[in-house]
Amino acid sequence: MSAVDLADLVDPDRFARDGYPHDVWTYLREHDPVARVEVPGYEPFWAVTRHADVVAVSARAQECSSAQGITLARAGAPVLPPMDLVVLMDPPRHGPMRKLVLPWFTPKAVRARRDELSDIARGIVDDAVPGATPGLLDAVGDIAAP
């Protein structure tokens, strides 16, 4: 199908070894901008790689719902129960919930909490470093998740 290996999008070992797969995303944008990706070991997913297509898909919430999750799923893994997270809500619920939380994320609101947010970020990094293997850090588990 392609001149690139789509497993580069999902394989953490490849990512660690080769870095971010820019070449794969570039290829998909140019040759298959709405690609169904089927890689052994993972549930199939759609890679929507152009802005106009993302906008079009977003307007079709009935067919392209986020309610079942937005994360890469391992084949055969149990399906997580639905969660009431704004990013997992479809219209008509998404709009009112987004309006409710949006004021917390304006540039002015974030600036007002800069010191508090900096303290939180410093604490997360400080907590992550002592448990890390020298030269290695689990950025997802130790930094992104908290």
Secondary structure as GFF3:
##gff-version 3
##sequence-region A 1 146
A	DSSP	three_ten_helix	6	9	.	.	.	ID=ss1
A	DSSP	alpha_helix	12	18	.	.	.	ID=ss2
A	DSSP	alpha_helix	22	31	.	.	.	ID=ss3
A	DSSP	beta_strand	34	37	.	.	.	ID=ss4
A	DSSP	beta_strand	45	48	.	.	.	ID=ss5
A	DSSP	alpha_helix	51	58	.	.	.	ID=ss6
A	DSSP	three_ten_helix	86	88	.	.	.	ID=ss7
A	DSSP	alpha_helix	94	101	.	.	.	ID=ss8
A	DSSP	three_ten_helix	102	105	.	.	.	ID=ss9
A	DSSP	alpha_helix	107	112	.	.	.	ID=ss10
A	DSSP	alpha_helix	114	131	.	.	.	ID=ss11
A	DSSP	pi_helix	139	144	.	.	.	ID=ss12
###
